Amino acid sequence: MRHRFAHQCHKGSGNPISIKDAAAAMGHSVNTHMNSYGSYTDELAVEKAFERHAENRIEA
């Protein structure tokens, strides 16, 4: 169940939950989270995350 929850935090939405927030919700450190669930992020996911960020960026 924990793996499914972590996967949904990061891949279950077009607006993923941050690693820090997911780790806090699961009751462990960011380091533990990355060691256990870091495989849910790959190069394509990082690229898409930055594309979404650029599309929704607030101009200063």
C-alpha positions in Angstrom: 0.0 0.0 0.0 2.8 2.4 0.8 4.4 1.9 -2.6 1.1 2.6 -4.3 0.6 5.7 -2.3 4.0 7.0 -3.1 3.5 6.2 -6.8 0.2 8.1 -6.8 1.8 11.1 -5.1 4.3 11.4 -7.9 2.6 9.9 -11.0 -1.1 9.9 -10.3 -1.8 13.5 -11.3 -0.7 16.2 -13.7 0.2 18.1 -10.6 2.4 15.8 -8.6 3.1 16.2 -4.9 6.6 17.3 -4.0 9.0 14.7 -2.6 9.3 16.6 0.7 5.5 16.7 1.1 5.0 13.0 0.2 7.8 12.0 2.6 6.2 14.0 5.4 2.8 12.5 4.7 4.4 9.0 4.9 6.2 9.8 8.1 9.8 9.5 6.9 12.7 11.7 5.7 13.3 12.8 2.1 16.4 10.6 2.1 14.4 7.5 3.1 11.7 8.4 0.5 14.3 8.8 -2.3 16.0 5.5 -1.4 12.7 3.6 -1.4 10.6 5.4 -4.0 13.1 7.4 -6.1 12.8 5.0 -9.0 9.4 6.6 -9.8 11.3 9.5 -11.3 13.2 9.3 -14.6 14.6 11.7 -17.2 11.4 12.0 -19.1 9.4 12.7 -15.9 11.8 15.5 -15.0 11.6 17.0 -18.4 7.8 17.0 -18.4 7.8 18.5 -14.9 9.9 21.5 -16.1 7.6 21.9 -19.1 4.5 22.0 -16.9 6.3 24.5 -14.6 7.2 26.7 -17.6 3.6 26.6 -18.9 2.2 27.7 -15.5 5.0 30.1 -14.5 4.0 33.5 -13.0 5.7 36.4 -14.7 7.3 38.8 -12.2 
